[in-house]
Amino acid sequence: ILIGLAFILMPRGKSWNCTPKEEKKNSPFINVEAGVIDETENSKEDILDTTSIFGGIKKNILSKNFKGGDVTNIMGGTELNFSQADIKGEVILDMTQIFGGTKIVVPSDWDVKSDIVAIFGGIEDKRTVENNNINPDKALLLKGTSIFAGIEIRNF
């Protein structure tokens, strides 16, 4: 069970043989050439990383340059409100859920695409389609796994 949980909770794109020097090279916050933190490119608010185990998280994302992130729920829930946020291009939100749920509120002009593997779970898109004013330059791509869990997408 512990080995299975380690595989599920291990961040995507990293391997077990990662040395500290390799981690620094792959980090989006470090300028490798200068060896200093580059705050102009990304900030903490631009990248989301939430983990909920037997609990709940409610988060309002206020970033005007959201870059994506990771959401992990194990018998817990997460509520993400992107109504004050903005994105440029395609942004990937990686989700891993086991016996949990996520509610996502997005602006009405965002294009939300789902590439989630749902095992005894579901994805509900409850956005209202009043105007067809979806901006193709603002796409939120949901990737990951949902086991006995649900995802609800809404707009305001």
LOVEXRO-715697 format. One record per atom (N, C-alpha, C): x, y, z; residue number from 1; atom name; residue in three letters. Coordinates in steps of 0.05 Angstrom, whole numbers, padded with zeros to 5 digits. Layout:
N
+--------+--------+--------+-----+------+------+
:      X :      Y :      Z : pos : site : code :
+--------+--------+--------+-----+------+------+
:      X :      Y :      Z : NUM :   CA :  Ala :
...
+--------+--------+--------+-----+------+------+
END
This chain:
156
+--------+--------+--------+-----+------+------+
:      X :      Y :      Z : pos : site : code :
+--------+--------+--------+-----+------+------+
:  00017 : -00024 :  00000 :   1 :    N :  Ile :
:  00000 :  00000 :  00000 :   1 :   CA :  Ile :
:  00017 :  00025 :  00000 :   1 :    C :  Ile :
:  00039 :  00025 :  00016 :   2 :    N :  Leu :
:  00056 :  00048 :  00018 :   2 :   CA :  Leu :
:  00071 :  00053 : -00009 :   2 :    C :  Leu :
:  00079 :  00032 : -00023 :   3 :    N :  Ile :
:  00092 :  00036 : -00049 :   3 :   CA :  Ile :
:  00072 :  00048 : -00069 :   3 :    C :  Ile :
:  00047 :  00038 : -00068 :   4 :    N :  Gly :
:  00027 :  00049 : -00086 :   4 :   CA :  Gly :
:  00021 :  00078 : -00080 :   4 :    C :  Gly :
:  00019 :  00086 : -00055 :   5 :    N :  Leu :
:  00015 :  00114 : -00048 :   5 :   CA :  Leu :
:  00039 :  00131 : -00056 :   5 :    C :  Leu :
:  00063 :  00120 : -00054 :   6 :    N :  Ala :
:  00087 :  00135 : -00062 :   6 :   CA :  Ala :
:  00086 :  00141 : -00092 :   6 :    C :  Ala :
:  00076 :  00122 : -00108 :   7 :    N :  Phe :
:  00074 :  00126 : -00137 :   7 :   CA :  Phe :
:  00053 :  00147 : -00143 :   7 :    C :  Phe :
:  00031 :  00146 : -00129 :   8 :    N :  Ile :
:  00009 :  00165 : -00133 :   8 :   CA :  Ile :
:  00017 :  00194 : -00125 :   8 :    C :  Ile :
:  00030 :  00196 : -00103 :   9 :    N :  Leu :
:  00037 :  00223 : -00092 :   9 :   CA :  Leu :
:  00062 :  00235 : -00104 :   9 :    C :  Leu :
:  00079 :  00219 : -00118 :  10 :    N :  Met :
:  00103 :  00229 : -00129 :  10 :   CA :  Met :
:  00097 :  00249 : -00151 :  10 :    C :  Met :
:  00110 :  00273 : -00150 :  11 :    N :  Pro :
:  00104 :  00293 : -00170 :  11 :   CA :  Pro :
:  00111 :  00283 : -00198 :  11 :    C :  Pro :
:  00095 :  00291 : -00218 :  12 :    N :  Arg :
:  00099 :  00283 : -00245 :  12 :   CA :  Arg :
:  00125 :  00295 : -00256 :  12 :    C :  Arg :
:  00138 :  00279 : -00273 :  13 :    N :  Gly :
:  00162 :  00289 : -00287 :  13 :   CA :  Gly :
:  00187 :  00287 : -00270 :  13 :    C :  Gly :
:  00186 :  00277 : -00246 :  14 :    N :  Lys :
:  00210 :  00273 : -00230 :  14 :   CA :  Lys :
:  00215 :  00243 : -00226 :  14 :    C :  Lys :
:  00240 :  00236 : -00224 :  15 :    N :  Ser :
:  00246 :  00208 : -00220 :  15 :   CA :  Ser :
:  00257 :  00204 : -00192 :  15 :    C :  Ser :
:  00260 :  00179 : -00184 :  16 :    N :  Trp :
:  00270 :  00172 : -00157 :  16 :   CA :  Trp :
:  00299 :  00179 : -00155 :  16 :    C :  Trp :
:  00314 :  00180 : -00177 :  17 :    N :  Asn :
:  00343 :  00184 : -00176 :  17 :   CA :  Asn :
:  00351 :  00213 : -00179 :  17 :    C :  Asn :
:  00334 :  00231 : -00171 :  18 :    N :  Cys :
:  00339 :  00260 : -00174 :  18 :   CA :  Cys :
:  00358 :  00270 : -00152 :  18 :    C :  Cys :
:  00380 :  00280 : -00160 :  19 :    N :  Thr :
:  00398 :  00292 : -00141 :  19 :   CA :  Thr :
:  00391 :  00321 : -00136 :  19 :    C :  Thr :
:  00400 :  00334 : -00115 :  20 :    N :  Pro :
:  00393 :  00362 : -00110 :  20 :   CA :  Pro :
:  00401 :  00381 : -00133 :  20 :    C :  Pro :
:  00424 :  00375 : -00146 :  21 :    N :  Lys :
:  00432 :  00393 : -00168 :  21 :   CA :  Lys :
:  00413 :  00390 : -00192 :  21 :    C :  Lys :
:  00403 :  00366 : -00198 :  22 :    N :  Glu :
:  00384 :  00362 : -00220 :  22 :   CA :  Glu :
:  00357 :  00375 : -00213 :  22 :    C :  Glu :
:  00349 :  00374 : -00188 :  23 :    N :  Glu :
:  00324 :  00387 : -00180 :  23 :   CA :  Glu :
:  00325 :  00417 : -00185 :  23 :    C :  Glu :
:  00348 :  00429 : -00179 :  24 :    N :  Lys :
:  00350 :  00458 : -00182 :  24 :   CA :  Lys :
:  00349 :  00466 : -00212 :  24 :    C :  Lys :
:  00360 :  00448 : -00229 :  25 :    N :  Lys :
:  00360 :  00454 : -00258 :  25 :   CA :  Lys :
:  00332 :  00453 : -00269 :  25 :    C :  Lys :
:  00315 :  00435 : -00258 :  26 :    N :  Asn :
:  00288 :  00432 : -00268 :  26 :   CA :  Asn :
:  00268 :  00451 : -00255 :  26 :    C :  Asn :
:  00276 :  00465 : -00235 :  27 :    N :  Ser :
:  00257 :  00483 : -00221 :  27 :   CA :  Ser :
:  00251 :  00508 : -00237 :  27 :    C :  Ser :
:  00225 :  00516 : -00239 :  28 :    N :  Pro :
:  00218 :  00540 : -00254 :  28 :   CA :  Pro :
:  00225 :  00566 : -00240 :  28 :    C :  Pro :
:  00234 :  00564 : -00214 :  29 :    N :  Phe :
:  00239 :  00589 : -00199 :  29 :   CA :  Phe :
:  00269 :  00596 : -00199 :  29 :    C :  Phe :
:  00286 :  00580 : -00210 :  30 :    N :  Ile :
:  00314 :  00585 : -00208 :  30 :   CA :  Ile :
:  00326 :  00591 : -00235 :  30 :    C :  Ile :
:  00340 :  00613 : -00238 :  31 :    N :  Asn :
:  00355 :  00619 : -00262 :  31 :   CA :  Asn :
:  00381 :  00604 : -00261 :  31 :    C :  Asn :
:  00384 :  00583 : -00277 :  32 :    N :  Val :
:  00407 :  00565 : -00275 :  32 :   CA :  Val :
:  00433 :  00580 : -00281 :  32 :    C :  Val :
:  00433 :  00598 : -00301 :  33 :    N :  Glu :
:  00457 :  00612 : -00309 :  33 :   CA :  Glu :
:  00467 :  00630 : -00286 :  33 :    C :  Glu :
:  00450 :  00645 : -00274 :  34 :    N :  Ala :
:  00458 :  00663 : -00253 :  34 :   CA :  Ala :
:  00459 :  00650 : -00225 :  34 :    C :  Ala :
:  00444 :  00628 : -00222 :  35 :    N :  Gly :
:  00443 :  00614 : -00196 :  35 :   CA :  Gly :
:  00427 :  00629 : -00175 :  35 :    C :  Gly :
:  00409 :  00646 : -00183 :  36 :    N :  Val :
:  00392 :  00661 : -00164 :  36 :   CA :  Val :
:  00363 :  00657 : -00170 :  36 :    C :  Val :
:  00346 :  00664 : -00152 :  37 :    N :  Ile :
:  00317 :  00661 : -00156 :  37 :   CA :  Ile :
:  00308 :  00683 : -00174 :  37 :    C :  Ile :
:  00292 :  00676 : -00195 :  38 :    N :  Asp :
:  00282 :  00695 : -00214 :  38 :   CA :  Asp :
:  00252 :  00699 : -00208 :  38 :    C :  Asp :
:  00246 :  00720 : -00193 :  39 :    N :  Glu :
:  00218 :  00726 : -00185 :  39 :   CA :  Glu :
:  00202 :  00738 : -00208 :  39 :    C :  Glu :
:  00214 :  00749 : -00229 :  40 :    N :  Thr :
:  00199 :  00762 : -00250 :  40 :   CA :  Thr :
:  00184 :  00742 : -00267 :  40 :    C :  Thr :
:  00196 :  00719 : -00271 :  41 :    N :  Glu :
:  00184 :  00699 : -00288 :  41 :   CA :  Glu :
:  00159 :  00686 : -00276 :  41 :    C :  Glu :
:  00162 :  00675 : -00252 :  42 :    N :  Asn :
:  00140 :  00662 : -00238 :  42 :   CA :  Asn :
:  00140 :  00671 : -00209 :  42 :    C :  Asn :
:  00117 :  00671 : -00196 :  43 :    N :  Ser :
:  00115 :  00676 : -00168 :  43 :   CA :  Ser :
:  00101 :  00653 : -00155 :  43 :    C :  Ser :
:  00100 :  00653 : -00128 :  44 :    N :  Lys :
:  00087 :  00631 : -00114 :  44 :   CA :  Lys :
:  00057 :  00629 : -00120 :  44 :    C :  Lys :
:  00044 :  00651 : -00126 :  45 :    N :  Glu :
:  00016 :  00652 : -00132 :  45 :   CA :  Glu :
:  00010 :  00641 : -00160 :  45 :    C :  Glu :
:  00030 :  00640 : -00177 :  46 :    N :  Asp :
:  00025 :  00632 : -00205 :  46 :   CA :  Asp :
:  00023 :  00601 : -00207 :  46 :    C :  Asp :
:  00034 :  00587 : -00188 :  47 :    N :  Ile :
:  00034 :  00557 : -00190 :  47 :   CA :  Ile :
:  00020 :  00547 : -00165 :  47 :    C :  Ile :
:  00000 :  00529 : -00169 :  48 :    N :  Leu :
: -00017 :  00519 : -00148 :  48 :   CA :  Leu :
: -00007 :  00491 : -00140 :  48 :    C :  Leu :
: -00005 :  00486 : -00114 :  49 :    N :  Asp :
:  00002 :  00460 : -00103 :  49 :   CA :  Asp :
: -00013 :  00455 : -00078 :  49 :    C :  Asp :
: -00035 :  00439 : -00080 :  50 :    N :  Thr :
: -00051 :  00433 : -00056 :  50 :   CA :  Thr :
: -00053 :  00403 : -00051 :  50 :    C :  Thr :
: -00052 :  00396 : -00026 :  51 :    N :  Thr :
: -00055 :  00368 : -00017 :  51 :   CA :  Thr :
: -00076 :  00368 :  00005 :  51 :    C :  Thr :
: -00096 :  00351 :  00002 :  52 :    N :  Ser :
: -00117 :  00349 :  00022 :  52 :   CA :  Ser :
: -00121 :  00320 :  00029 :  52 :    C :  Ser :
: -00115 :  00313 :  00054 :  53 :    N :  Ile :
: -00118 :  00285 :  00064 :  53 :   CA :  Ile :
: -00137 :  00286 :  00088 :  53 :    C :  Ile :
: -00160 :  00274 :  00085 :  54 :    N :  Phe :
: -00181 :  00274 :  00106 :  54 :   CA :  Phe :
: -00189 :  00303 :  00114 :  54 :    C :  Phe :
: -00189 :  00321 :  00096 :  55 :    N :  Gly :
: -00196 :  00349 :  00102 :  55 :   CA :  Gly :
: -00206 :  00364 :  00077 :  55 :    C :  Gly :
: -00208 :  00390 :  00080 :  56 :    N :  Gly :
: -00217 :  00406 :  00058 :  56 :   CA :  Gly :
: -00201 :  00431 :  00054 :  56 :    C :  Gly :
: -00199 :  00440 :  00030 :  57 :    N :  Ile :
: -00185 :  00465 :  00023 :  57 :   CA :  Ile :
: -00203 :  00482 :  00005 :  57 :    C :  Ile :
: -00206 :  00507 :  00013 :  58 :    N :  Lys :
: -00219 :  00527 : -00004 :  58 :   CA :  Lys :
: -00199 :  00548 : -00011 :  58 :    C :  Lys :
: -00195 :  00553 : -00037 :  59 :    N :  Lys :
: -00175 :  00571 : -00046 :  59 :   CA :  Lys :
: -00185 :  00590 : -00067 :  59 :    C :  Lys :
: -00180 :  00616 : -00064 :  60 :    N :  Asn :
: -00186 :  00636 : -00085 :  60 :   CA :  Asn :
: -00159 :  00642 : -00098 :  60 :    C :  Asn :
: -00158 :  00637 : -00124 :  61 :    N :  Ile :
: -00134 :  00642 : -00139 :  61 :   CA :  Ile :
: -00136 :  00671 : -00151 :  61 :    C :  Ile :
: -00117 :  00688 : -00144 :  62 :    N :  Leu :
: -00118 :  00716 : -00152 :  62 :   CA :  Leu :
: -00096 :  00723 : -00173 :  62 :    C :  Leu :
: -00081 :  00704 : -00181 :  63 :    N :  Ser :
: -00058 :  00708 : -00200 :  63 :   CA :  Ser :
: -00068 :  00717 : -00227 :  63 :    C :  Ser :
: -00056 :  00737 : -00238 :  64 :    N :  Lys :
: -00062 :  00746 : -00265 :  64 :   CA :  Lys :
: -00046 :  00733 : -00286 :  64 :    C :  Lys :
: -00028 :  00714 : -00278 :  65 :    N :  Asn :
: -00011 :  00699 : -00296 :  65 :   CA :  Asn :
: -00008 :  00671 : -00286 :  65 :    C :  Asn :
: -00031 :  00657 : -00282 :  66 :    N :  Phe :
: -00032 :  00630 : -00271 :  66 :   CA :  Phe :
: -00018 :  00611 : -00290 :  66 :    C :  Phe :
: -00001 :  00594 : -00279 :  67 :    N :  Lys :
:  00015 :  00575 : -00295 :  67 :   CA :  Lys :
:  00006 :  00546 : -00293 :  67 :    C :  Lys :
: -00011 :  00539 : -00274 :  68 :    N :  Gly :
: -00019 :  00512 : -00270 :  68 :   CA :  Gly :
: -00011 :  00501 : -00243 :  68 :    C :  Gly :
: -00012 :  00475 : -00240 :  69 :    N :  Gly :
: -00004 :  00464 : -00214 :  69 :   CA :  Gly :
: -00015 :  00436 : -00210 :  69 :    C :  Gly :
: -00013 :  00427 : -00184 :  70 :    N :  Asp :
: -00021 :  00401 : -00176 :  70 :   CA :  Asp :
: -00042 :  00402 : -00154 :  70 :    C :  Asp :
: -00062 :  00385 : -00156 :  71 :    N :  Val :
: -00083 :  00382 : -00135 :  71 :   CA :  Val :
: -00084 :  00352 : -00128 :  71 :    C :  Val :
: -00080 :  00347 : -00102 :  72 :    N :  Thr :
: -00081 :  00319 : -00092 :  72 :   CA :  Thr :
: -00102 :  00317 : -00070 :  72 :    C :  Thr :
: -00121 :  00299 : -00073 :  73 :    N :  Asn :
: -00142 :  00295 : -00053 :  73 :   CA :  Asn :
: -00143 :  00266 : -00046 :  73 :    C :  Asn :
: -00140 :  00259 : -00020 :  74 :    N :  Ile :
: -00144 :  00232 : -00011 :  74 :   CA :  Ile :
: -00164 :  00233 :  00012 :  74 :    C :  Ile :
: -00188 :  00224 :  00006 :  75 :    N :  Met :
: -00211 :  00226 :  00025 :  75 :   CA :  Met :
: -00214 :  00255 :  00035 :  75 :    C :  Met :
: -00210 :  00273 :  00017 :  76 :    N :  Gly :
: -00214 :  00302 :  00023 :  76 :   CA :  Gly :
: -00225 :  00316 :  00000 :  76 :    C :  Gly :
: -00228 :  00342 :  00002 :  77 :    N :  Gly :
: -00239 :  00358 : -00019 :  77 :   CA :  Gly :
: -00225 :  00384 : -00023 :  77 :    C :  Gly :
: -00227 :  00395 : -00047 :  78 :    N :  Thr :
: -00215 :  00421 : -00054 :  78 :   CA :  Thr :
: -00235 :  00437 : -00070 :  78 :    C :  Thr :
: -00236 :  00463 : -00063 :  79 :    N :  Glu :
: -00253 :  00481 : -00078 :  79 :   CA :  Glu :
: -00235 :  00504 : -00088 :  79 :    C :  Glu :
: -00233 :  00506 : -00115 :  80 :    N :  Leu :
: -00216 :  00526 : -00127 :  80 :   CA :  Leu :
: -00233 :  00547 : -00141 :  80 :    C :  Leu :
: -00228 :  00572 : -00135 :  81 :    N :  Asn :
: -00243 :  00594 : -00148 :  81 :   CA :  Asn :
: -00224 :  00611 : -00165 :  81 :    C :  Asn :
: -00226 :  00608 : -00191 :  82 :    N :  Phe :
: -00209 :  00623 : -00210 :  82 :   CA :  Phe :
: -00223 :  00648 : -00221 :  82 :    C :  Phe :
: -00244 :  00657 : -00208 :  83 :    N :  Ser :
: -00260 :  00679 : -00219 :  83 :   CA :  Ser :
: -00244 :  00705 : -00221 :  83 :    C :  Ser :
: -00223 :  00709 : -00204 :  84 :    N :  Gln :
: -00207 :  00733 : -00205 :  84 :   CA :  Gln :
: -00180 :  00728 : -00219 :  84 :    C :  Gln :
: -00175 :  00704 : -00229 :  85 :    N :  Ala :
: -00150 :  00697 : -00241 :  85 :   CA :  Ala :
: -00151 :  00701 : -00272 :  85 :    C :  Ala :
: -00127 :  00700 : -00284 :  86 :    N :  Asp :
: -00125 :  00702 : -00313 :  86 :   CA :  Asp :
: -00102 :  00683 : -00322 :  86 :    C :  Asp :
: -00105 :  00672 : -00346 :  87 :    N :  Ile :
: -00085 :  00654 : -00357 :  87 :   CA :  Ile :
: -00078 :  00663 : -00385 :  87 :    C :  Ile :
: -00055 :  00654 : -00394 :  88 :    N :  Lys :
: -00046 :  00660 : -00421 :  88 :   CA :  Lys :
: -00038 :  00633 : -00434 :  88 :    C :  Lys :
: -00051 :  00626 : -00456 :  89 :    N :  Gly :
: -00045 :  00601 : -00469 :  89 :   CA :  Gly :
: -00058 :  00578 : -00456 :  89 :    C :  Gly :
: -00046 :  00554 : -00459 :  90 :    N :  Glu :
: -00057 :  00530 : -00446 :  90 :   CA :  Glu :
: -00043 :  00525 : -00420 :  90 :    C :  Glu :
: -00058 :  00521 : -00399 :  91 :    N :  Val :
: -00048 :  00516 : -00372 :  91 :   CA :  Val :
: -00057 :  00488 : -00363 :  91 :    C :  Val :
: -00039 :  00473 : -00351 :  92 :    N :  Ile :
: -00045 :  00445 : -00343 :  92 :   CA :  Ile :
: -00049 :  00444 : -00312 :  92 :    C :  Ile :
: -00071 :  00433 : -00304 :  93 :    N :  Leu :
: -00077 :  00429 : -00276 :  93 :   CA :  Leu :
: -00077 :  00398 : -00272 :  93 :    C :  Leu :
: -00057 :  00387 : -00258 :  94 :    N :  Asp :
: -00054 :  00359 : -00254 :  94 :   CA :  Asp :
: -00068 :  00351 : -00229 :  94 :    C :  Asp :
: -00087 :  00332 : -00231 :  95 :    N :  Met :
: -00104 :  00325 : -00208 :  95 :   CA :  Met :
: -00102 :  00295 : -00202 :  95 :    C :  Met :
: -00099 :  00289 : -00176 :  96 :    N :  Thr :
: -00099 :  00261 : -00167 :  96 :   CA :  Thr :
: -00119 :  00260 : -00144 :  96 :    C :  Thr :
: -00140 :  00244 : -00147 :  97 :    N :  Gln :
: -00161 :  00242 : -00127 :  97 :   CA :  Gln :
: -00168 :  00214 : -00120 :  97 :    C :  Gln :
: -00170 :  00208 : -00095 :  98 :    N :  Ile :
: -00178 :  00182 : -00086 :  98 :   CA :  Ile :
: -00199 :  00186 : -00064 :  98 :    C :  Ile :
: -00224 :  00178 : -00068 :  99 :    N :  Phe :
: -00246 :  00182 : -00049 :  99 :   CA :  Phe :
: -00249 :  00211 : -00041 :  99 :    C :  Phe :
: -00246 :  00230 : -00060 : 100 :    N :  Gly :
: -00249 :  00258 : -00054 : 100 :   CA :  Gly :
: -00264 :  00272 : -00076 : 100 :    C :  Gly :
: -00262 :  00298 : -00076 : 101 :    N :  Gly :
: -00276 :  00314 : -00096 : 101 :   CA :  Gly :
: -00264 :  00342 : -00099 : 101 :    C :  Gly :
: -00268 :  00353 : -00122 : 102 :    N :  Thr :
: -00258 :  00380 : -00128 : 102 :   CA :  Thr :
: -00280 :  00396 : -00142 : 102 :    C :  Thr :
: -00284 :  00420 : -00134 : 103 :    N :  Lys :
: -00302 :  00439 : -00147 : 103 :   CA :  Lys :
: -00284 :  00461 : -00158 : 103 :    C :  Lys :
: -00288 :  00467 : -00184 : 104 :    N :  Ile :
: -00272 :  00488 : -00197 : 104 :   CA :  Ile :
: -00290 :  00508 : -00209 : 104 :    C :  Ile :
: -00286 :  00534 : -00202 : 105 :    N :  Val :
: -00302 :  00556 : -00212 : 105 :   CA :  Val :
: -00284 :  00572 : -00231 : 105 :    C :  Val :
: -00291 :  00574 : -00256 : 106 :    N :  Val :
: -00275 :  00588 : -00276 : 106 :   CA :  Val :
: -00290 :  00611 : -00289 : 106 :    C :  Val :
: -00276 :  00631 : -00300 : 107 :    N :  Pro :
: -00290 :  00652 : -00315 : 107 :   CA :  Pro :
: -00304 :  00640 : -00340 : 107 :    C :  Pro :
: -00324 :  00654 : -00349 : 108 :    N :  Ser :
: -00340 :  00643 : -00371 : 108 :   CA :  Ser :
: -00325 :  00643 : -00398 : 108 :    C :  Ser :
: -00303 :  00658 : -00401 : 109 :    N :  Asp :
: -00289 :  00658 : -00426 : 109 :   CA :  Asp :
: -00266 :  00638 : -00428 : 109 :    C :  Asp :
: -00262 :  00622 : -00407 : 110 :    N :  Trp :
: -00241 :  00602 : -00407 : 110 :   CA :  Trp :
: -00251 :  00577 : -00421 : 110 :    C :  Trp :
: -00234 :  00563 : -00436 : 111 :    N :  Asp :
: -00240 :  00538 : -00449 : 111 :   CA :  Asp :
: -00228 :  00516 : -00430 : 111 :    C :  Asp :
: -00245 :  00499 : -00419 : 112 :    N :  Val :
: -00237 :  00478 : -00400 : 112 :   CA :  Val :
: -00238 :  00452 : -00415 : 112 :    C :  Val :
: -00215 :  00438 : -00416 : 113 :    N :  Lys :
: -00213 :  00412 : -00429 : 113 :   CA :  Lys :
: -00206 :  00391 : -00408 : 113 :    C :  Lys :
: -00217 :  00368 : -00410 : 114 :    N :  Ser :
: -00212 :  00347 : -00390 : 114 :   CA :  Ser :
: -00199 :  00323 : -00402 : 114 :    C :  Ser :
: -00177 :  00315 : -00390 : 115 :    N :  Asp :
: -00162 :  00291 : -00398 : 115 :   CA :  Asp :
: -00158 :  00274 : -00372 : 115 :    C :  Asp :
: -00180 :  00271 : -00357 : 116 :    N :  Ile :
: -00179 :  00257 : -00332 : 116 :   CA :  Ile :
: -00187 :  00228 : -00335 : 116 :    C :  Ile :
: -00173 :  00209 : -00323 : 117 :    N :  Val :
: -00181 :  00181 : -00323 : 117 :   CA :  Val :
: -00198 :  00177 : -00298 : 117 :    C :  Val :
: -00223 :  00171 : -00302 : 118 :    N :  Ala :
: -00242 :  00168 : -00279 : 118 :   CA :  Ala :
: -00249 :  00139 : -00276 : 118 :    C :  Ala :
: -00243 :  00129 : -00252 : 119 :    N :  Ile :
: -00249 :  00101 : -00244 : 119 :   CA :  Ile :
: -00269 :  00103 : -00222 : 119 :    C :  Ile :
: -00293 :  00094 : -00227 : 120 :    N :  Phe :
: -00316 :  00097 : -00208 : 120 :   CA :  Phe :
: -00318 :  00126 : -00198 : 120 :    C :  Phe :
: -00314 :  00144 : -00216 : 121 :    N :  Gly :
: -00316 :  00173 : -00209 : 121 :   CA :  Gly :
: -00329 :  00187 : -00232 : 121 :    C :  Gly :
: -00331 :  00213 : -00230 : 122 :    N :  Gly :
: -00344 :  00228 : -00252 : 122 :   CA :  Gly :
: -00334 :  00257 : -00254 : 122 :    C :  Gly :
: -00339 :  00268 : -00277 : 123 :    N :  Ile :
: -00332 :  00296 : -00283 : 123 :   CA :  Ile :
: -00357 :  00309 : -00293 : 123 :    C :  Ile :
: -00366 :  00330 : -00278 : 124 :    N :  Glu :
: -00390 :  00344 : -00286 : 124 :   CA :  Glu :
: -00383 :  00372 : -00295 : 124 :    C :  Glu :
: -00391 :  00379 : -00319 : 125 :    N :  Asp :
: -00387 :  00406 : -00329 : 125 :   CA :  Asp :
: -00414 :  00421 : -00326 : 125 :    C :  Asp :
: -00417 :  00437 : -00306 : 126 :    N :  Lys :
: -00442 :  00451 : -00300 : 126 :   CA :  Lys :
: -00441 :  00480 : -00308 : 126 :    C :  Lys :
: -00423 :  00487 : -00328 : 127 :    N :  Arg :
: -00421 :  00514 : -00337 : 127 :   CA :  Arg :
: -00446 :  00521 : -00354 : 127 :    C :  Arg :
: -00455 :  00545 : -00351 : 128 :    N :  Thr :
: -00478 :  00555 : -00368 : 128 :   CA :  Thr :
: -00467 :  00564 : -00394 : 128 :    C :  Thr :
: -00482 :  00558 : -00415 : 129 :    N :  Val :
: -00474 :  00566 : -00442 : 129 :   CA :  Val :
: -00493 :  00588 : -00451 : 129 :    C :  Val :
: -00488 :  00613 : -00442 : 130 :    N :  Glu :
: -00504 :  00635 : -00450 : 130 :   CA :  Glu :
: -00495 :  00647 : -00476 : 130 :    C :  Glu :
: -00470 :  00655 : -00476 : 131 :    N :  Asn :
: -00458 :  00666 : -00500 : 131 :   CA :  Asn :
: -00435 :  00648 : -00508 : 131 :    C :  Asn :
: -00430 :  00646 : -00534 : 132 :    N :  Asn :
: -00407 :  00630 : -00543 : 132 :   CA :  Asn :
: -00383 :  00648 : -00545 : 132 :    C :  Asn :
: -00374 :  00659 : -00522 : 133 :    N :  Asn :
: -00352 :  00678 : -00522 : 133 :   CA :  Asn :
: -00327 :  00665 : -00510 : 133 :    C :  Asn :
: -00322 :  00640 : -00516 : 134 :    N :  Ile :
: -00298 :  00626 : -00505 : 134 :   CA :  Ile :
: -00274 :  00635 : -00520 : 134 :    C :  Ile :
: -00253 :  00643 : -00505 : 135 :    N :  Asn :
: -00228 :  00652 : -00517 : 135 :   CA :  Asn :
: -00210 :  00628 : -00520 : 135 :    C :  Asn :
: -00202 :  00621 : -00545 : 136 :    N :  Pro :
: -00184 :  00598 : -00549 : 136 :   CA :  Pro :
: -00156 :  00602 : -00538 : 136 :    C :  Pro :
: -00149 :  00627 : -00531 : 137 :    N :  Asp :
: -00122 :  00632 : -00520 : 137 :   CA :  Asp :
: -00122 :  00628 : -00490 : 137 :    C :  Asp :
: -00144 :  00621 : -00478 : 138 :    N :  Lys :
: -00146 :  00616 : -00449 : 138 :   CA :  Lys :
: -00158 :  00588 : -00445 : 138 :    C :  Lys :
: -00140 :  00568 : -00444 : 139 :    N :  Ala :
: -00148 :  00540 : -00441 : 139 :   CA :  Ala :
: -00137 :  00528 : -00415 : 139 :    C :  Ala :
: -00155 :  00516 : -00400 : 140 :    N :  Leu :
: -00147 :  00502 : -00375 : 140 :   CA :  Leu :
: -00151 :  00472 : -00381 : 140 :    C :  Leu :
: -00128 :  00457 : -00381 : 141 :    N :  Leu :
: -00128 :  00429 : -00386 : 141 :   CA :  Leu :
: -00126 :  00413 : -00360 : 141 :    C :  Leu :
: -00146 :  00397 : -00354 : 142 :    N :  Leu :
: -00146 :  00381 : -00330 : 142 :   CA :  Leu :
: -00135 :  00353 : -00337 : 142 :    C :  Leu :
: -00114 :  00345 : -00323 : 143 :    N :  Lys :
: -00102 :  00319 : -00328 : 143 :   CA :  Lys :
: -00100 :  00304 : -00301 : 143 :    C :  Lys :
: -00099 :  00278 : -00302 : 144 :    N :  Gly :
: -00095 :  00262 : -00278 : 144 :   CA :  Gly :
: -00114 :  00239 : -00275 : 144 :    C :  Gly :
: -00118 :  00231 : -00250 : 145 :    N :  Thr :
: -00133 :  00207 : -00244 : 145 :   CA :  Thr :
: -00153 :  00213 : -00222 : 145 :    C :  Thr :
: -00177 :  00202 : -00225 : 146 :    N :  Ser :
: -00198 :  00206 : -00205 : 146 :   CA :  Ser :
: -00210 :  00178 : -00199 : 146 :    C :  Ser :
: -00205 :  00168 : -00174 : 147 :    N :  Ile :
: -00214 :  00142 : -00166 : 147 :   CA :  Ile :
: -00234 :  00145 : -00144 : 147 :    C :  Ile :
: -00259 :  00137 : -00148 : 148 :    N :  Phe :
: -00281 :  00140 : -00129 : 148 :   CA :  Phe :
: -00283 :  00170 : -00121 : 148 :    C :  Phe :
: -00281 :  00188 : -00140 : 149 :    N :  Ala :
: -00281 :  00216 : -00135 : 149 :   CA :  Ala :
: -00295 :  00231 : -00157 : 149 :    C :  Ala :
: -00301 :  00256 : -00151 : 150 :    N :  Gly :
: -00316 :  00272 : -00171 : 150 :   CA :  Gly :
: -00303 :  00300 : -00174 : 150 :    C :  Gly :
: -00307 :  00310 : -00199 : 151 :    N :  Ile :
: -00298 :  00337 : -00206 : 151 :   CA :  Ile :
: -00322 :  00352 : -00216 : 151 :    C :  Ile :
: -00326 :  00376 : -00206 : 152 :    N :  Glu :
: -00348 :  00393 : -00215 : 152 :   CA :  Glu :
: -00336 :  00420 : -00226 : 152 :    C :  Glu :
: -00344 :  00427 : -00250 : 153 :    N :  Ile :
: -00334 :  00451 : -00263 : 153 :   CA :  Ile :
: -00358 :  00470 : -00266 : 153 :    C :  Ile :
: -00354 :  00495 : -00256 : 154 :    N :  Arg :
: -00375 :  00515 : -00257 : 154 :   CA :  Arg :
: -00364 :  00541 : -00267 : 154 :    C :  Arg :
: -00381 :  00559 : -00276 : 155 :    N :  Asn :
: -00372 :  00586 : -00283 : 155 :   CA :  Asn :
: -00390 :  00606 : -00267 : 155 :    C :  Asn :
: -00382 :  00631 : -00268 : 156 :    N :  Phe :
: -00398 :  00651 : -00253 : 156 :   CA :  Phe :
: -00412 :  00670 : -00272 : 156 :    C :  Phe :
+--------+--------+--------+-----+------+------+
END
